[in-house]
Amino acid sequence: MILKIYNGEYSLQWDGIYHLALIDYPNIQEWELEKIAKFTAYEKLHKRQTSIECADSCLKKEILDYICQHPFLPPFTPTDKRVASTYDLHKRLVTSDYCSHTTTIDAAISIFKTGQLLSAVKAFGRDAEELVLDSRNAASDPKDYFDYVMLGWSNTSSGYRLAMERLLGRAPFRERITR
């Protein structure tokens, strides 16, 4: 996994690269350091090497020093909502008092019938190794992502957009994502 720290308008994990835009690049907040350290600890737990890329060498050193001084262990519970936040194009933090889960219509019906949120492995009755190769895995997520339930902030549109693209039978592509 590549973790690219940059001065951008959005953060996105796609195709083996986590593009992480800082709220005030190249200045980094304590909660952003925690987010990075917990992300790299999670990747290490799953035997993935994380390469950190950053154009600002002083910022990269600060990040690497923080990671060395803060060896986080599971569970990777955020100390603050901001650690799990995203932010909008106006650089306002996006969090909510509620989370949502993006899924297929059939899986949603099953959730209502059983009262259970299931990982993709359990919901579809397929191995993670099989799901990682599925065409619906447009972001090239690693296989461990399919073993748990992903939740997002209820006031963001990314999950809804993904669900709509799947309903229309088309996967997102790089040009559409980077616009």
MOWORA-V685244 format. One record per residue. N is the residue number from 1. RES is the residue in three letters. PHI is phi in whole degrees, 0 to 359 (none if undefined). OMEGA is omega in whole degrees, -180 to 180 (NA if undefined). BURIAL is # if it has 16 or more other ideal C-beta (glycine too) atoms within 10 Angstrom, else .. Layout:
n: <N:N>
res: <RES:RES>
phi: <PHI:PHI>
omega: <OMEGA:OMEGA>
burial: <BURIAL:BURIAL>
This chain:
n: <1:2:3:4:5:6:7:8:9:10:11:12:13:14:15:16:17:18:19:20:21:22:23:24:25:26:27:28:29:30:31:32:33:34:35:36:37:38:39:40:41:42:43:44:45:46:47:48:49:50:51:52:53:54:55:56:57:58:59:60:61:62:63:64:65:66:67:68:69:70:71:72:73:74:75:76:77:78:79:80:81:82:83:84:85:86:87:88:89:90:91:92:93:94:95:96:97:98:99:100:101:102:103:104:105:106:107:108:109:110:111:112:113:114:115:116:117:118:119:120:121:122:123:124:125:126:127:128:129:130:131:132:133:134:135:136:137:138:139:140:141:142:143:144:145:146:147:148:149:150:151:152:153:154:155:156:157:158:159:160:161:162:163:164:165:166:167:168:169:170:171:172:173:174:175:176:177:178:179>
res: <MET:ILE:LEU:LYS:ILE:TYR:ASN:GLY:GLU:TYR:SER:LEU:GLN:TRP:ASP:GLY:ILE:TYR:HIS:LEU:ALA:LEU:ILE:ASP:TYR:PRO:ASN:ILE:GLN:GLU:TRP:GLU:LEU:GLU:LYS:ILE:ALA:LYS:PHE:THR:ALA:TYR:GLU:LYS:LEU:HIS:LYS:ARG:GLN:THR:SER:ILE:GLU:CYS:ALA:ASP:SER:CYS:LEU:LYS:LYS:GLU:ILE:LEU:ASP:TYR:ILE:CYS:GLN:HIS:PRO:PHE:LEU:PRO:PRO:PHE:THR:PRO:THR:ASP:LYS:ARG:VAL:ALA:SER:THR:TYR:ASP:LEU:HIS:LYS:ARG:LEU:VAL:THR:SER:ASP:TYR:CYS:SER:HIS:THR:THR:THR:ILE:ASP:ALA:ALA:ILE:SER:ILE:PHE:LYS:THR:GLY:GLN:LEU:LEU:SER:ALA:VAL:LYS:ALA:PHE:GLY:ARG:ASP:ALA:GLU:GLU:LEU:VAL:LEU:ASP:SER:ARG:ASN:ALA:ALA:SER:ASP:PRO:LYS:ASP:TYR:PHE:ASP:TYR:VAL:MET:LEU:GLY:TRP:SER:ASN:THR:SER:SER:GLY:TYR:ARG:LEU:ALA:MET:GLU:ARG:LEU:LEU:GLY:ARG:ALA:PRO:PHE:ARG:GLU:ARG:ILE:THR:ARG>
phi: <none:254:252:256:270:210:263:228:266:205:250:204:256:207:55:82:234:260:275:250:272:277:293:217:306:269:282:240:273:303:292:289:297:299:302:295:297:289:297:294:294:297:299:297:303:261:62:247:281:251:261:261:246:200:292:268:295:293:296:300:298:300:295:297:298:298:300:295:274:229:280:291:239:295:284:269:286:293:281:207:302:297:298:260:273:239:218:272:295:263:63:266:295:247:219:205:278:231:244:227:228:270:206:284:299:299:293:297:300:297:299:294:290:264:75:237:270:239:294:300:302:283:293:260:63:233:291:299:299:284:294:296:268:295:298:289:273:298:275:58:297:289:298:295:297:275:268:223:272:267:240:227:294:291:257:245:258:300:294:293:296:299:299:294:298:292:298:279:78:224:269:294:233:308:299:289:288:275:280>
omega: <175:175:-177:178:-176:179:-176:-177:-176:172:-177:173:-174:172:176:178:174:177:-177:178:177:-177:-178:-178:3:176:-177:-180:178:-179:176:176:178:179:-179:-178:179:176:-179:177:177:180:179:178:-179:173:176:176:177:176:-179:177:180:-178:-179:-175:178:178:179:178:178:179:-179:177:179:-180:179:-177:-176:-180:-177:177:178:-1:-177:-178:179:178:-175:179:-178:180:180:-174:165:173:-175:-176:178:179:174:179:179:172:-179:173:-177:174:176:-179:180:-178:178:178:180:179:178:178:178:179:180:-179:-175:-176:-177:168:-177:173:178:178:-178:-177:-176:179:-180:178:178:179:179:-178:-179:180:-177:180:178:179:-176:-178:-178:178:178:-171:-179:179:-178:-178:179:-179:178:177:177:178:-177:-178:174:-175:-173:179:180:178:178:179:-180:179:178:178:179:177:177:179:176:177:-170:-179:-180:-178:-175:176:NA>
burial: <#:.:#:#:#:.:.:.:.:.:#:#:#:.:.:.:.:#:#:#:#:#:.:.:#:#:.:#:.:.:#:#:#:#:#:#:#:#:#:#:#:#:#:.:.:.:.:.:.:#:.:#:.:#:.:#:.:.:#:.:.:#:#:.:.:#:#:.:.:.:.:#:.:.:.:#:.:.:.:.:.:#:#:#:#:.:#:.:.:.:.:.:.:.:#:.:.:.:.:.:.:#:#:.:.:.:.:.:.:#:.:.:.:.:.:.:#:#:.:#:#:.:#:#:.:.:.:#:.:.:#:#:.:.:.:.:#:#:#:.:#:.:#:.:#:#:.:.:.:.:.:#:#:.:.:#:.:.:#:.:.:#:.:.:#:#:.:.:.:.:.:.:.:.:.:.:.:.:.>
